[in-house]
Amino acid sequence: MAQTTPNHTQTVSGWAAHDSSGKITPYVFKRRENGIEDVTIQILYCGMCHTDIHFVKNEWGITMYPVVPGHEITGIITKVGSNVTKFKIGDRVGVGCLAATCLKCEYCQNSQENYCDQVQLTYNGIFWDGSITYGGYSQMLVADQRYVVSIPDGLPMEVAAPLLCAGITVYTPMKDEGLLEKDSARKRIGVLGMGGLGHLAVKFAKAFGHHVTVVSTSPSKEKEARERFGADDFVLSTDLTQMQVSSLLTPFFLFLSLVLVTVMFEYFAWFN
């Protein structure tokens, strides 16, 4: 493992954490040259995921300092490798959590690279050449075309950025459960927590015509959930009366088709 290789010749400015204090400061580092399968991206926006905070503070005990966070990246392609067929210079694109996988396992062969047991992340990962990956809190990024996605012209880049982590996290289970088909029956979906992931889960579920119940520990979230995001129901998880829906005291969530949990279970006492 090496922080860089001789192929890392491009000087880039960004922001990095150097210890677990939680502070990030300006940082100049090197990125690799654009390879035959790579695209170079001028970064315009990068969302802030709570994972970034975990890594900055080394709350999971696996941070390799200095760490340049950021895996909700959108920008413009400025260079393409000779084998790149999906993109051209000037394309609007995004990069999420993945930087490298084995490319050979059943998951990689079926567009489920995130399940590959050799997956390496956009930052704090080890790339194929042994170098440490640095994320989107920076001016530019070199990424393998396999882990780059197109951003539609009608979608603002700053809006698209959070979809590359928070968005796909809640979209995928809905897709897997067949809830995003145009002819799918209207279902009752519960969203536990409304602090980022939950916001997007509500928007997706309502966009596809489903009945949405938001469950939160914060009574202040009710107005936002109902009026701004269109939730049909709101349940305060700390209120045991609201948590029951029948004379038999049946927990309300047993009447839901799908429950999306966007927070840690300990926030909801009725799970314990």
SULHU-V89866 format. One record per residue. PHI is phi in whole degrees, 0 to 359 (none if undefined). Layout:
phi=PHI
phi=PHI
This chain:
phi=none
phi=225
phi=296
phi=219
phi=233
phi=301
phi=281
phi=272
phi=246
phi=268
phi=276
phi=228
phi=261
phi=201
phi=231
phi=221
phi=261
phi=249
phi=201
phi=272
phi=291
phi=95
phi=265
phi=242
phi=225
phi=304
phi=211
phi=253
phi=214
phi=247
phi=246
phi=289
phi=291
phi=291
phi=271
phi=292
phi=258
phi=260
phi=234
phi=259
phi=238
phi=282
phi=282
phi=257
phi=218
phi=213
phi=289
phi=253
phi=265
phi=296
phi=302
phi=303
phi=294
phi=303
phi=289
phi=303
phi=269
phi=54
phi=287
phi=256
phi=72
phi=233
phi=288
phi=253
phi=279
phi=287
phi=243
phi=257
phi=284
phi=111
phi=223
phi=235
phi=251
phi=229
phi=182
phi=242
phi=288
phi=247
phi=203
phi=229
phi=282
phi=294
phi=263
phi=283
phi=243
phi=273
phi=223
phi=222
phi=301
phi=97
phi=293
phi=272
phi=220
phi=222
phi=227
phi=259
phi=277
phi=258
phi=245
phi=199
phi=216
phi=287
phi=73
phi=243
phi=287
phi=298
phi=288
phi=297
phi=283
phi=237
phi=58
phi=234
phi=301
phi=295
phi=266
phi=298
phi=282
phi=246
phi=300
phi=236
phi=272
phi=300
phi=222
phi=60
phi=243
phi=245
phi=286
phi=305
phi=274
phi=90
phi=277
phi=278
phi=276
phi=240
phi=266
phi=274
phi=281
phi=197
phi=283
phi=209
phi=217
phi=252
phi=226
phi=294
phi=301
phi=296
phi=247
phi=244
phi=236
phi=279
phi=253
phi=302
phi=300
phi=278
phi=254
phi=302
phi=298
phi=290
phi=281
phi=291
phi=307
phi=294
phi=291
phi=281
phi=226
phi=302
phi=296
phi=292
phi=297
phi=267
phi=292
phi=300
phi=296
phi=294
phi=295
phi=298
phi=269
phi=71
phi=269
phi=251
phi=283
phi=298
phi=259
phi=288
phi=293
phi=293
phi=244
phi=260
phi=244
phi=259
phi=240
phi=268
phi=93
phi=221
phi=222
phi=131
phi=302
phi=297
phi=302
phi=291
phi=298
phi=297
phi=297
phi=297
phi=299
phi=291
phi=298
phi=260
phi=84
phi=265
phi=276
phi=240
phi=246
phi=266
phi=244
phi=214
phi=274
phi=250
phi=298
phi=292
phi=280
phi=297
phi=299
phi=297
phi=298
phi=282
phi=276
phi=269
phi=247
phi=79
phi=300
phi=278
phi=222
phi=223
phi=237
phi=273
phi=291
phi=275
phi=257
phi=296
phi=296
phi=292
phi=281
phi=245
phi=234
phi=215
phi=295
phi=271
phi=58
phi=285
phi=303
phi=300
phi=292
phi=288
phi=264
phi=263
phi=283
phi=208
phi=241
phi=260
phi=263
phi=251
phi=223
phi=290
phi=304
phi=296
phi=288
phi=240
phi=300
phi=286
phi=274
phi=265
